[in-house]
Amino acid sequence: MNCPSADKPTDNTPIEISEVKVNGTVITPDEIAREMQFHAADSQEAAKQKASEVLIIQLLLLQKAREMGLDKDLPSESDVPSEETIISRLVEKEASAQDVTEEECQRYYDANKDQFVSQDLMELKHILLGADPEDEEKRATAKEAAHTLISKLVESFEQFEALANEHSDCPSKETGGSLGQITRGQTTPEFEDAVFKLEEGLAEDPVESKYGFHVVYIDKKLSGKQLEFEQVKNDVANMLMEFGQRKAIAQYIHKLVDESEIEGIDFEIGRPLTN
């Protein structure tokens, strides 16, 4: 599977990187250059900006934590870097998540019920007539063969497992073509989009995917159902606390930036900070 950022155009032209000062402490060009590799962007300039912002925020948090004495009594044996521990202490003290009430959870649930629905579920089997996407002749042959198999199954469905074992190019042929139970996101998008629109029984036409053409039989189809508040209230509470935590941290960082002297970069306090 390709990385999502792999197809993005990237400008690899070398750029000048200047040092940045945060309350008198220098972030060197080398530090910024090393950080840039972790930030995918459409240009080197954008990657430099992202990397610089991250380093500035980390330094501001560390400066504040040390000012408050939160760098004392660090664990002598820990897999967590000391700087992460120091910043975690600061966040817990200054920007910790607030508890949410059941009433708040109920209001969010009532306003966003469509978010709390169980997934559609299907139980199906298939016969794959494999063909490379670039091989038009083989795909035409596979499609024709799939239609032929569908015609045979209309006459005698009892042949399905035997035909799967004989013709399918999918490992599922060893289990009569069964794919078991699937939900959305478990198969290729084009196959999933097609099969979740089908009704129970044998599909009249082959389903096309990048792998070829599929003869599909839907054994069982269960539509997603609305989940009741009692089933999801803990999830809602955790989600709202996470939202609150992110907001509190963002506000705290903006406050630190606003109170600090930052030189060597245009750090716009009015726009969202880099995650």
PLY file of the C-alpha trace (Angstrom):
ply
format ascii 1.0
element vertex 275
property float x
property float y
property float z
element edge 274
property int vertex1
property int vertex2
end_header
0.00 0.00 0.00
1.38 3.40 -0.99
1.87 6.12 1.61
-0.89 8.78 1.24
1.71 11.45 0.77
3.63 9.49 -1.86
1.71 11.02 -4.77
2.07 14.62 -3.61
4.39 16.79 -5.70
7.46 17.74 -3.72
9.89 20.56 -4.41
13.35 19.28 -3.47
15.13 22.53 -4.31
17.55 23.33 -1.46
16.45 26.33 0.59
18.15 28.61 3.05
17.37 27.87 6.68
18.00 30.56 9.27
18.26 30.12 13.00
15.24 30.85 15.15
15.36 32.36 18.61
12.73 31.65 21.26
13.10 33.88 24.31
16.80 34.09 23.54
17.34 30.33 23.05
18.54 29.37 19.57
17.02 26.67 17.39
19.78 25.96 14.87
19.34 25.48 11.11
20.60 21.88 11.53
17.88 21.15 14.08
15.22 22.54 11.73
16.63 20.57 8.77
16.53 17.31 10.77
12.94 17.98 11.83
11.82 18.70 8.25
12.04 15.03 7.27
9.05 14.27 9.52
6.74 16.81 7.85
5.33 16.02 4.40
4.56 19.18 2.45
4.18 20.43 -1.11
7.38 22.46 -0.87
10.58 22.67 1.13
9.50 26.09 2.36
6.28 24.67 3.77
8.15 21.78 5.40
10.58 24.26 6.96
7.68 26.27 8.37
6.02 23.18 9.86
9.28 21.91 11.34
10.11 25.31 12.82
6.67 25.62 14.43
6.93 22.20 16.04
10.37 22.96 17.47
9.21 26.37 18.71
6.21 24.87 20.50
8.33 22.12 22.08
10.86 24.67 23.27
8.19 27.00 24.68
6.62 24.13 26.63
9.98 23.02 27.97
10.93 26.56 28.96
7.67 27.02 30.83
7.91 23.63 32.53
11.45 24.32 33.71
10.42 27.77 34.92
7.77 26.03 37.06
10.27 23.47 38.38
8.62 20.54 36.63
11.97 19.17 35.47
12.87 17.94 38.96
12.85 14.37 40.27
12.64 12.74 36.86
12.47 8.91 36.77
15.97 7.48 36.55
14.84 4.43 34.59
12.20 5.11 31.95
11.60 4.41 28.26
10.01 7.84 27.94
12.45 10.66 27.05
12.85 13.16 29.87
11.62 16.05 27.70
8.33 14.21 27.03
7.91 13.61 30.74
8.50 17.28 31.53
6.01 18.43 28.89
3.44 15.87 30.06
3.73 17.27 33.59
3.13 20.78 32.28
0.09 19.75 30.22
-1.39 17.89 33.16
-0.94 20.91 35.40
-1.88 23.72 33.03
-4.09 22.25 30.29
-5.60 19.03 31.57
-8.91 17.76 30.22
-12.00 18.64 32.22
-14.54 16.02 33.17
-17.76 16.12 31.18
-21.22 15.59 32.62
-23.73 13.00 31.48
-25.98 15.87 30.39
-23.24 17.17 28.07
-22.79 13.68 26.64
-26.54 13.34 26.11
-26.69 16.68 24.27
-23.83 15.68 21.97
-25.42 12.29 21.31
-28.82 13.82 20.51
-27.24 16.29 18.06
-25.00 13.70 16.36
-26.94 10.44 16.35
-25.72 9.58 12.85
-22.23 9.09 14.32
-23.47 6.30 16.56
-24.71 3.60 14.23
-23.46 0.02 14.07
-21.75 -0.95 10.81
-23.53 -2.68 7.95
-22.64 -6.37 7.95
-22.58 -8.87 5.10
-21.92 -12.57 4.85
-20.97 -13.53 1.31
-19.05 -15.79 -0.99
-17.56 -15.18 -4.38
-15.69 -16.61 -7.34
-12.90 -14.38 -8.63
-11.96 -14.52 -12.30
-8.63 -12.74 -12.03
-7.35 -10.27 -14.62
-4.76 -7.52 -14.50
-6.26 -4.01 -14.80
-3.94 -3.25 -17.74
-4.80 -6.41 -19.69
-7.97 -5.46 -21.56
-8.21 -8.74 -23.44
-7.92 -10.86 -20.30
-10.45 -8.68 -18.47
-12.94 -9.11 -21.30
-12.41 -12.87 -21.15
-12.79 -12.87 -17.33
-16.03 -10.88 -17.56
-17.47 -13.29 -20.11
-16.45 -16.28 -17.96
-18.11 -14.67 -14.94
-21.37 -14.27 -16.87
-21.16 -17.93 -17.90
-20.73 -19.03 -14.27
-23.69 -16.89 -13.19
-25.86 -18.59 -15.84
-24.81 -22.03 -14.55
-25.58 -21.03 -10.97
-29.01 -19.71 -11.91
-29.77 -23.21 -13.22
-28.17 -25.06 -10.32
-26.86 -23.04 -7.35
-25.64 -26.22 -5.64
-22.59 -26.03 -7.92
-21.26 -22.86 -6.26
-18.61 -24.45 -4.03
-17.39 -26.78 -6.75
-17.20 -23.94 -9.30
-15.36 -21.75 -6.79
-12.84 -24.49 -6.14
-12.35 -25.01 -9.88
-12.31 -21.45 -11.21
-11.63 -18.91 -8.46
-8.31 -17.08 -8.30
-8.91 -16.15 -4.66
-7.58 -18.23 -1.72
-11.18 -18.34 -0.49
-11.80 -21.10 -3.04
-10.50 -23.49 -0.38
-13.62 -22.66 1.68
-16.10 -22.73 -1.16
-15.53 -19.05 -1.97
-16.66 -17.84 1.44
-15.38 -14.46 2.61
-17.23 -14.82 5.90
-18.66 -11.68 7.47
-17.36 -8.33 6.26
-17.98 -4.71 7.19
-17.10 -1.56 5.30
-13.39 -0.91 5.06
-12.31 -4.55 4.95
-12.19 -4.98 1.17
-11.18 -2.92 -1.85
-13.35 0.22 -2.27
-14.79 -0.64 -5.68
-15.75 -4.16 -4.58
-17.20 -2.87 -1.33
-19.21 -0.11 -3.02
-20.81 -2.65 -5.32
-21.55 -5.52 -2.91
-23.08 -3.37 -0.17
-25.69 -2.25 -2.70
-26.69 -5.85 -3.49
-29.62 -7.68 -1.99
-29.41 -11.20 -0.57
-28.93 -13.93 -3.15
-26.93 -14.34 -6.35
-25.88 -11.10 -8.05
-27.25 -10.89 -11.61
-24.05 -9.36 -12.97
-20.36 -9.78 -12.17
-18.81 -7.28 -9.76
-15.70 -5.64 -11.16
-12.63 -4.81 -9.07
-8.96 -4.18 -9.76
-8.42 -7.91 -9.31
-10.86 -8.94 -12.05
-14.53 -9.95 -12.02
-16.38 -11.55 -9.13
-19.39 -13.83 -9.12
-21.04 -12.85 -5.84
-23.62 -14.49 -3.62
-24.91 -12.62 -0.56
-25.81 -15.09 2.18
-26.91 -12.48 4.71
-27.21 -8.70 4.83
-27.65 -6.80 8.07
-28.03 -3.02 7.95
-26.46 -0.90 10.64
-28.69 0.06 13.55
-28.91 3.15 15.72
-26.98 2.62 18.95
-28.71 3.74 22.13
-27.14 6.39 24.36
-26.45 3.91 27.16
-24.39 1.80 24.75
-22.10 4.65 23.75
-22.11 7.18 26.60
-18.62 6.19 27.77
-17.30 6.60 24.22
-19.01 9.99 23.96
-17.50 11.09 27.28
-13.99 10.04 26.19
-14.42 11.81 22.86
-15.61 15.05 24.46
-12.75 14.95 26.96
-10.30 14.48 24.09
-11.86 17.45 22.24
-11.58 19.49 25.42
-7.97 18.44 25.94
-6.99 19.47 22.42
-8.72 22.83 22.79
-7.11 23.49 26.17
-3.63 22.64 24.85
-4.14 24.80 21.73
-5.25 27.76 23.85
-2.32 27.30 26.23
0.17 27.17 23.37
-1.32 30.31 21.83
-0.93 32.03 25.20
2.74 31.00 25.44
3.42 32.17 21.89
1.70 35.49 22.54
3.79 36.08 25.66
7.11 35.08 24.05
9.74 36.75 21.91
10.23 34.71 18.73
12.79 35.83 16.15
13.73 34.48 12.73
10.31 33.23 11.59
6.88 34.62 10.86
4.77 32.82 13.48
1.17 33.97 12.93
-0.71 33.65 16.20
-4.08 34.11 14.54
-4.01 30.86 12.54
-4.19 27.25 13.78
-0.91 25.87 15.03
0.69 22.78 13.50
-0.47 19.51 15.05
0 1
1 2
2 3
3 4
4 5
5 6
6 7
7 8
8 9
9 10
10 11
11 12
12 13
13 14
14 15
15 16
16 17
17 18
18 19
19 20
20 21
21 22
22 23
23 24
24 25
25 26
26 27
27 28
28 29
29 30
30 31
31 32
32 33
33 34
34 35
35 36
36 37
37 38
38 39
39 40
40 41
41 42
42 43
43 44
44 45
45 46
46 47
47 48
48 49
49 50
50 51
51 52
52 53
53 54
54 55
55 56
56 57
57 58
58 59
59 60
60 61
61 62
62 63
63 64
64 65
65 66
66 67
67 68
68 69
69 70
70 71
71 72
72 73
73 74
74 75
75 76
76 77
77 78
78 79
79 80
80 81
81 82
82 83
83 84
84 85
85 86
86 87
87 88
88 89
89 90
90 91
91 92
92 93
93 94
94 95
95 96
96 97
97 98
98 99
99 100
100 101
101 102
102 103
103 104
104 105
105 106
106 107
107 108
108 109
109 110
110 111
111 112
112 113
113 114
114 115
115 116
116 117
117 118
118 119
119 120
120 121
121 122
122 123
123 124
124 125
125 126
126 127
127 128
128 129
129 130
130 131
131 132
132 133
133 134
134 135
135 136
136 137
137 138
138 139
139 140
140 141
141 142
142 143
143 144
144 145
145 146
146 147
147 148
148 149
149 150
150 151
151 152
152 153
153 154
154 155
155 156
156 157
157 158
158 159
159 160
160 161
161 162
162 163
163 164
164 165
165 166
166 167
167 168
168 169
169 170
170 171
171 172
172 173
173 174
174 175
175 176
176 177
177 178
178 179
179 180
180 181
181 182
182 183
183 184
184 185
185 186
186 187
187 188
188 189
189 190
190 191
191 192
192 193
193 194
194 195
195 196
196 197
197 198
198 199
199 200
200 201
201 202
202 203
203 204
204 205
205 206
206 207
207 208
208 209
209 210
210 211
211 212
212 213
213 214
214 215
215 216
216 217
217 218
218 219
219 220
220 221
221 222
222 223
223 224
224 225
225 226
226 227
227 228
228 229
229 230
230 231
231 232
232 233
233 234
234 235
235 236
236 237
237 238
238 239
239 240
240 241
241 242
242 243
243 244
244 245
245 246
246 247
247 248
248 249
249 250
250 251
251 252
252 253
253 254
254 255
255 256
256 257
257 258
258 259
259 260
260 261
261 262
262 263
263 264
264 265
265 266
266 267
267 268
268 269
269 270
270 271
271 272
272 273
273 274
